[in-house]
Amino acid sequence: MFDEICHGSVSRAGIDVLRGGQYSIRKLRLRTFVDAAAEMADRLGPLFDVERAWDLLAEAESVSPAAVEDVLMYPTVGVWLSRALRQVLGMALDDTPFWSEVGGFQLVAAAAAVRSGVLFEIAVPVVHGAVTLPSVGVLRPATRVPVGHAVLCNTPAGLSLTVQGMSERSALEPVKRHRGVARGQTVELVLDDLDPYREFTAPLPACPLSDHEIAEWRKLVDEAWDLLTACHPKSVEELSSCITSVVPLSADQQVFAASSTAAFGSIAMSPKRTAVEFAEALLHEIQHSKVNALLDLVMLCEDDDECRFYAPWLDYPRPLTGLLHGIYAFTTVVEFWYVQRELVPTHLVRSAHFNFAYRHRQVGEVVRTLRRTPQLTELGRRFVAAVSLRLAACPPAGVPADVVDSVETITSEHRVLWRLRHVRPDPDVVEALAEAWLDRRAPTSDFGADVVFMSPGTGRSPLGTFLKASMADHGVTGRRFVDEAEDAFLNGDAPLAAQGFAARLTTSPEDVTAWSGLAVTSGSATLARRPEVVRAVHRAVAGRTGTAPDPGALAVWLDQTAS
């Protein structure tokens, strides 16, 4: 089963193994939570009876184990449980009230009882004006006065709420379930716009979609499912087995796709323009659910949460597990575009080639990094080897030369920018190099080891961003940039661009865009490999003499070490 997971798409039986592992872990954590919460009943007010909720959950499980498993494995229950467990262990993440978050257990138990057909009466929290039953739906008290709790009853006549002594028959707004069918294959999921924990954060108010919006999301699901069953059939079984919910985010959030270690089978995303984008997002993000579940069963690397590795798809350092996640998920994207680039309309072929080549290069770079990493376990090395084989099965043949060049420039510039922000050179090495420069001696060849730190400086480079846009839009014209250096860079005039970026650095020596632009246009090996050293020596010489050296000349001098 491990080898099947490593080599890509997983059968329903394989997903069942991963899901079963997650369910076992979730039940163990839930029992730990209940034991701790029961000792803190005095802090829960009307929601004090944690054992009553546990008994109700047990009763529901005796009637319908499958229904209870569905509720406990609902993605938002995982998010709630991870936060509630931190609350009772004194490790709360934010100022969410203790009583309402811990009291969410009553909502979980009530949801399981409703799904199992068990009659009950139980006190439940009212969060953001609603009683939310995970995987079931939402009830809203009729009162306009803010309330913190209500008594929820499930009787033969249906659900009702008692608020401040007044009983009311409450209409349930059910979760929005969707069923897509294409070529005899079915996918079922919830479009979750109601649950407070749907965005994997502190509880949020419901944000119900309009009828038009929900119709658009349903249409995208159906079109993406049709595309996947037609063109990517190997992915269909694992996706239909693994996905539970899609969380529609606003367009303003600009989230391509996101998931959470606590929310197995859930994907949050902003609206997509096409079914192709939607399908890519589904395939990419569901891989993270698989890896998260796998990491709960096996050890791929020695425990090392230190963020010190370069991931080409992010602007900040990542831990080793982040690299493993990335190569696995983005290899699936490579495989998707390896096929899809032959199927898109003519006006989208260039963009499809770029998507394929860009992700292929990123994954290849990280695979090479991981092969040199001693912290991998034997299973971790097998995992990386399997990804490497999958990548090799998608050779980057047929990609237009100008697209290849743009991918090279974008990835190189991103790496330079990352090093400028997050790698600190050895101060002794910098001082020695500054002295050698001032004494007109040859530089030392030992620049010291990387010291990676998490800098607050992040953000996309305008240079890389525009090159990506030119790939997507089949060329962009008529736009002026900050100065002639950027214009020259984007028009392919490297010598003129290098001159311009060097000139910018004479007046703005900390301009990271100018440093990264100089690195990819000057041809300097040192600027490409160790830009942070060049900048630090530039700064040190300026500090000693009051005059900054020419950055291009400094880079040429340091390049002697690469010869």
SVG drawing of the C-alpha trace seen along z (x, -y; Angstrom):
<svg xmlns="http://www.w3.org/2000/svg" viewBox="-44 -58 90 60">
<polyline fill="none" stroke="black" stroke-width="0.4" points="0.0,0.0 2.9,-2.4 4.3,-1.9 0.9,-2.4 0.6,-5.8 4.1,-6.8 3.5,-6.1 0.5,-8.4 -3.2,-7.8 -4.5,-5.5 -7.3,-2.9 -10.4,-3.2 -8.9,-0.5 -5.8,-2.6 -7.9,-5.7 -9.8,-3.6 -6.6,-2.7 -5.6,-6.4 -9.1,-7.4 -9.2,-4.5 -6.0,-5.7 -7.4,-9.2 -10.5,-8.0 -8.6,-6.0 -6.5,-9.0 -9.5,-11.3 -11.3,-9.0 -8.3,-8.8 -8.0,-12.6 -11.7,-12.9 -11.4,-10.6 -8.4,-12.6 -10.4,-15.8 -13.5,-14.5 -11.4,-13.3 -9.7,-16.7 -12.9,-18.7 -14.8,-16.8 -12.3,-18.1 -13.2,-21.6 -17.0,-21.5 -17.1,-24.5 -15.7,-26.7 -18.5,-25.6 -21.6,-27.1 -24.7,-25.6 -22.6,-23.3 -21.0,-21.6 -22.3,-18.0 -19.6,-16.7 -20.2,-13.1 -23.9,-13.5 -22.6,-14.4 -20.3,-11.4 -23.1,-9.1 -25.3,-10.5 -22.4,-9.9 -22.1,-6.4 -25.8,-5.8 -25.7,-7.1 -22.8,-4.8 -24.7,-1.8 -27.5,-2.6 -25.5,-3.7 -21.7,-3.4 -21.4,-4.6 -23.3,-7.8 -21.2,-8.5 -18.0,-7.9 -19.3,-10.3 -19.8,-13.0 -16.5,-12.5 -14.6,-12.4 -16.4,-15.6 -13.5,-18.0 -14.7,-20.8 -15.0,-18.4 -11.2,-17.7 -10.5,-21.5 -12.8,-22.0 -11.2,-19.0 -7.6,-20.2 -8.6,-23.7 -10.7,-22.4 -8.0,-20.0 -5.6,-22.9 -8.2,-24.8 -8.4,-22.1 -4.6,-21.6 -4.0,-25.3 -2.6,-25.9 -5.4,-28.0 -4.5,-29.6 -6.5,-32.8 -9.2,-34.4 -12.1,-32.3 -14.2,-31.8 -13.3,-28.6 -16.9,-27.6 -18.2,-28.0 -15.3,-26.1 -15.1,-23.3 -18.9,-23.2 -18.8,-22.5 -18.6,-18.8 -22.3,-18.9 -22.9,-20.0 -20.8,-17.1 -22.7,-14.6 -26.1,-16.1 -25.1,-15.9 -24.3,-12.2 -27.6,-11.6 -29.6,-13.4 -27.8,-11.4 -28.5,-8.2 -32.2,-8.9 -31.6,-9.1 -34.0,-11.3 -32.4,-13.6 -32.4,-16.9 -29.0,-18.7 -27.6,-22.2 -25.6,-23.5 -23.6,-26.7 -24.9,-29.3 -21.9,-30.6 -22.3,-33.7 -26.1,-33.5 -26.4,-29.9 -26.5,-26.3 -24.3,-24.4 -24.6,-20.6 -21.5,-19.4 -22.5,-17.6 -26.2,-18.3 -26.9,-22.0 -27.7,-25.1 -30.6,-26.3 -30.9,-29.9 -32.7,-31.0 -35.6,-33.4 -34.7,-35.8 -32.9,-39.0 -31.2,-39.2 -27.7,-37.7 -27.6,-34.4 -24.7,-32.1 -26.6,-28.8 -29.8,-27.0 -31.4,-23.6 -31.7,-21.5 -34.3,-18.8 -34.8,-16.0 -38.3,-14.6 -40.5,-12.6 -41.9,-15.9 -38.4,-17.2 -35.8,-19.6 -36.6,-22.5 -34.7,-25.0 -35.4,-26.4 -33.9,-29.8 -34.3,-31.7 -37.1,-29.4 -39.1,-29.8 -39.4,-26.8 -39.5,-27.3 -39.8,-24.9 -36.7,-25.7 -36.2,-25.3 -33.0,-23.5 -30.9,-24.9 -29.2,-21.8 -25.6,-21.6 -25.4,-21.9 -24.7,-18.4 -23.7,-17.9 -23.5,-14.7 -21.7,-14.7 -21.9,-11.9 -19.9,-11.4 -19.1,-8.2 -20.6,-6.0 -18.3,-7.6 -19.8,-9.5 -18.4,-12.1 -20.3,-13.4 -19.3,-16.4 -20.6,-19.2 -20.2,-22.8 -19.7,-24.2 -20.6,-27.8 -22.1,-27.3 -19.8,-25.7 -17.9,-28.0 -14.7,-26.0 -14.9,-25.6 -11.9,-27.8 -9.6,-25.9 -9.5,-28.9 -11.2,-30.3 -15.0,-30.1 -16.4,-32.4 -20.0,-33.4 -21.8,-31.5 -21.6,-33.1 -24.4,-31.5 -24.0,-31.6 -26.7,-33.1 -28.7,-30.8 -26.7,-32.0 -23.4,-31.5 -24.2,-28.0 -25.4,-27.1 -22.0,-28.3 -20.1,-26.2 -22.2,-23.1 -21.6,-23.7 -17.8,-23.9 -17.8,-20.7 -19.7,-18.9 -17.5,-20.3 -14.3,-19.4 -15.6,-15.9 -16.5,-15.4 -12.9,-16.6 -11.3,-14.2 -13.3,-11.2 -12.6,-11.8 -8.9,-12.8 -7.5,-11.8 -9.3,-8.6 -6.6,-7.3 -7.3,-10.2 -11.0,-9.6 -11.2,-6.7 -9.0,-8.4 -10.7,-11.8 -14.2,-10.4 -13.0,-8.3 -11.1,-11.1 -13.0,-14.4 -15.7,-15.3 -16.2,-19.1 -15.2,-22.1 -15.2,-25.4 -16.1,-28.4 -14.0,-31.4 -14.5,-34.9 -12.6,-36.1 -11.0,-38.8 -9.1,-36.1 -7.3,-35.0 -6.7,-31.5 -6.0,-29.0 -6.6,-26.1 -5.9,-25.3 -6.2,-22.4 -5.4,-21.6 -3.8,-18.7 -6.9,-18.7 -9.4,-18.5 -9.0,-15.3 -10.8,-15.5 -11.6,-19.3 -10.4,-21.8 -11.0,-25.6 -10.6,-27.7 -11.6,-31.0 -13.8,-30.8 -12.2,-29.4 -12.5,-30.7 -12.6,-27.3 -13.1,-23.6 -9.5,-23.0 -8.4,-25.3 -11.0,-23.7 -9.8,-20.2 -6.2,-21.1 -7.0,-22.6 -8.9,-19.4 -6.1,-17.1 -3.4,-19.2 -4.9,-19.7 -6.3,-16.2 -2.6,-15.0 -2.0,-17.0 -4.8,-15.1 -3.1,-11.9 0.3,-12.9 -1.0,-14.3 -2.7,-10.9 0.4,-9.0 2.6,-11.0 0.4,-9.9 1.1,-6.3 4.8,-6.2 7.9,-8.3 9.4,-9.7 12.0,-11.9 13.6,-12.5 11.6,-15.0 12.7,-18.4 10.2,-21.2 12.9,-23.8 12.0,-26.0 15.3,-26.1 14.7,-24.6 14.0,-26.4 10.7,-25.5 10.4,-27.1 6.6,-27.4 6.7,-29.5 8.4,-32.8 9.5,-31.6 11.5,-28.7 9.8,-25.4 10.5,-22.3 11.5,-19.0 8.0,-17.7 6.9,-20.7 9.2,-19.7 7.8,-16.2 4.3,-17.5 5.3,-19.8 7.0,-17.3 4.1,-14.9 1.3,-17.4 3.1,-19.2 4.1,-16.0 0.4,-15.3 0.1,-18.8 3.0,-17.9 1.2,-14.7 -2.1,-16.7 -0.5,-19.2 1.6,-16.6 -1.7,-15.3 -3.8,-18.4 -1.4,-20.6 -2.2,-18.3 -6.0,-18.9 -6.4,-22.6 -7.6,-25.0 -4.8,-26.6 -4.9,-29.9 -4.1,-28.2 -1.3,-25.9 1.4,-28.3 0.0,-28.7 -0.4,-24.9 3.2,-24.3 4.3,-26.9 2.3,-25.3 3.8,-21.9 7.4,-23.1 7.3,-25.5 6.1,-22.8 8.4,-20.2 11.4,-22.4 10.3,-23.2 9.8,-19.6 13.0,-18.5 15.0,-21.0 13.5,-19.9 13.9,-16.2 17.6,-16.9 17.7,-18.7 16.0,-15.8 18.3,-13.2 21.2,-15.0 19.3,-15.2 20.4,-12.8 17.4,-13.3 15.2,-11.1 14.3,-7.7 14.5,-4.6 10.8,-5.1 11.4,-8.7 14.0,-7.8 11.6,-5.4 9.0,-8.1 11.4,-10.6 12.6,-7.9 9.0,-7.1 8.3,-10.8 11.5,-11.0 10.3,-8.1 6.9,-9.8 8.6,-13.0 10.9,-11.1 7.8,-9.6 6.7,-13.1 9.7,-14.4 9.7,-18.1 9.8,-17.5 7.9,-19.7 8.0,-22.8 8.7,-25.9 12.2,-27.4 11.0,-30.8 8.8,-29.1 11.8,-27.1 13.8,-30.3 11.1,-32.1 10.8,-29.2 14.6,-29.3 14.5,-33.0 11.5,-32.9 12.8,-30.1 16.3,-31.6 15.0,-35.0 12.7,-33.5 15.6,-31.5 17.8,-34.6 15.1,-36.7 14.5,-34.0 18.2,-33.9 18.4,-37.7 15.5,-37.6 16.1,-34.5 19.8,-33.5 22.3,-35.3 25.9,-35.2 28.7,-34.5 29.8,-38.0 33.4,-36.8 33.4,-35.7 31.8,-39.0 34.5,-41.1 37.3,-39.0 35.9,-39.5 35.4,-43.2 39.1,-43.5 40.2,-41.5 38.3,-43.8 39.7,-46.9 43.2,-45.4 42.7,-44.3 43.4,-40.7 41.6,-37.6 38.5,-36.6 38.5,-33.5 36.6,-30.6 34.8,-29.5 31.7,-31.6 30.6,-29.6 27.5,-27.5 23.9,-28.8 22.2,-30.2 18.5,-30.3 16.1,-32.5 12.5,-33.5 12.6,-37.1 9.4,-39.2 10.2,-40.2 8.0,-38.3 6.0,-39.0 6.2,-38.2 8.8,-39.8 7.3,-42.2 9.7,-40.7 8.7,-37.1 5.0,-38.1 5.0,-39.8 6.9,-37.0 4.3,-34.6 1.5,-36.8 3.1,-37.0 3.0,-33.2 -0.6,-33.1 -1.8,-35.9 0.3,-35.0 2.4,-38.1 1.5,-41.4 2.3,-44.7 1.8,-48.4 2.8,-48.5 5.5,-50.6 7.4,-49.6 9.3,-51.3 12.2,-52.1 14.2,-51.2 15.9,-48.3 12.7,-46.4 11.6,-47.3 14.9,-46.0 14.6,-42.9 11.1,-42.1 12.1,-42.8 15.0,-40.4 17.8,-42.9 20.0,-41.5 23.0,-43.8 20.9,-46.9 18.8,-45.5 22.0,-44.6 23.3,-48.2 20.0,-49.6 19.7,-47.4 23.3,-48.2 22.5,-51.9 19.4,-51.4 21.6,-49.9 23.8,-53.0 20.9,-55.0 18.9,-52.1 21.4,-49.5 18.8,-47.5 16.4,-47.1 16.0,-43.4 14.3,-43.5 17.3,-45.3 19.6,-42.7 17.5,-39.8 17.2,-41.5 21.0,-42.0 21.5,-38.3 19.5,-37.0 20.8,-39.5 24.5,-39.9 25.5,-36.2 27.3,-36.3 27.6,-32.8 28.1,-34.2 25.0,-36.4 23.0,-33.5 24.3,-31.1 25.1,-33.3 23.5,-36.8 23.3,-37.4 27.1,-37.3 27.5,-39.8 25.0,-42.2 26.5,-41.9 30.0,-42.6 28.6,-45.5 27.1,-46.8 30.3,-46.2 32.5,-48.1 30.1,-51.0 30.1,-51.1 33.9,-51.2 34.6,-53.7 31.4,-55.7 31.3,-54.7 29.5,-51.6 31.4,-49.6 30.0,-48.9 27.7,-45.9 28.5,-44.4 32.3,-44.8 32.0,-43.3 30.1,-40.3 32.8,-39.8 35.5,-39.8 33.7,-37.3 33.1,-35.1 36.9,-34.3 35.9,-31.7 33.7,-29.8 36.4,-29.6"/>
</svg>
